[in-house]
Amino acid sequence: MKPPNGVEVICPLCERPVPPRQRDAHHLVPKSHGGRQTAVLHRICHRQIHALLTEAELARQYASVDALLTHPGIRSFVNWVKTKPDDFHVATHKSARVRRR
């Protein structure tokens, strides 16, 4: 998960460079569903995924970056966050739909 220091990592979701302190490993298929493969994302991008989608949805429908980008909420978020600085971070809140599950 942790690339060597000095190596630029690009978030596959928003396509911005990820500063070392903002790197999170996202299991494309949640570990609870047997997933092992990870992608290094911005912390804000990672948290937004989990704010909008349940683990079951991630395992069933959104198990790749390309699939995630087809979700309207994720696409809208990515379009917004692409305009922010690489180290930008704000609090993320789970949607009511995800909180109920």
C-alpha positions in Angstrom: 0.0 0.0 0.0 2.8 2.5 0.9 4.9 3.4 -2.1 8.5 4.5 -1.4 8.9 8.1 -0.2 9.3 10.6 -3.0 7.2 8.6 -5.5 4.2 10.6 -6.8 1.0 8.7 -6.4 -2.0 9.7 -8.5 -5.5 9.1 -7.2 -7.2 6.9 -9.7 -10.6 8.4 -8.8 -9.9 12.2 -9.1 -6.6 12.0 -11.0 -4.8 14.4 -8.6 -1.5 13.7 -6.9 -2.0 12.3 -3.4 0.3 13.8 -0.7 1.8 11.1 1.6 -0.3 12.2 4.6 -3.6 12.0 2.5 -3.1 8.4 1.2 -5.7 5.7 2.0 -5.9 2.2 0.7 -9.4 1.4 -0.6 -10.3 -2.3 -0.9 -12.1 -2.4 -4.3 -14.1 -5.4 -2.9 -14.5 -4.9 0.8 -12.5 -7.2 3.0 -15.8 -8.4 4.6 -16.7 -9.7 1.1 -13.3 -11.4 0.5 -11.5 -8.5 -1.2 -7.8 -8.2 -1.2 -6.9 -5.8 -4.0 -6.5 -2.1 -3.0 -6.1 1.2 -4.7 -4.4 4.2 -3.1 -6.8 7.1 -3.0 -7.0 10.6 -1.4 -8.5 10.2 2.1 -11.4 12.5 1.1 -12.1 10.4 -2.0 -12.0 7.2 0.1 -14.3 8.6 2.7 -16.8 9.8 0.1 -17.1 6.3 -1.4 -18.0 4.9 2.0 -20.3 7.8 2.7 -22.4 7.0 -0.4 -22.2 3.2 -0.8 -22.6 0.2 1.4 -20.1 -2.6 1.5 -22.6 -4.9 -0.3 -23.0 -2.3 -3.1 -19.3 -2.0 -3.4 -18.8 -5.7 -3.7 -21.7 -6.2 -6.1 -21.7 -3.2 -8.4 -18.7 -0.9 -7.7 -15.7 -3.2 -7.4 -13.5 -1.1 -9.7 -12.5 2.6 -10.1 -14.3 2.6 -13.5 -17.5 1.2 -11.9 -17.3 3.8 -9.1 -17.2 6.6 -11.6 -20.5 5.4 -13.0 -22.3 6.2 -9.7 -23.9 9.7 -10.1 -22.9 10.8 -6.5 -19.3 9.7 -6.9 -19.1 11.3 -10.4 -20.5 14.6 -9.0 -18.1 14.5 -6.1 -15.1 13.8 -8.4 -16.0 16.7 -10.6 -16.2 19.0 -7.6 -13.0 17.8 -5.8 -10.9 17.9 -9.0 -10.9 21.7 -8.6 -9.4 21.6 -5.1 -5.8 21.6 -4.0 -4.1 18.2 -3.8 -4.1 18.3 0.1 -7.7 19.6 0.4 -9.7 17.8 3.1 -13.1 18.5 4.7 -15.3 16.3 6.9 -17.4 13.7 5.1 -20.8 12.6 6.3 -22.5 9.4 5.5 -25.7 9.7 3.6 -28.9 8.9 5.5 -29.4 5.9 3.1 -26.1 4.4 4.1 -26.5 5.2 7.8 -29.8 3.2 7.8 -28.1 0.0 6.7 
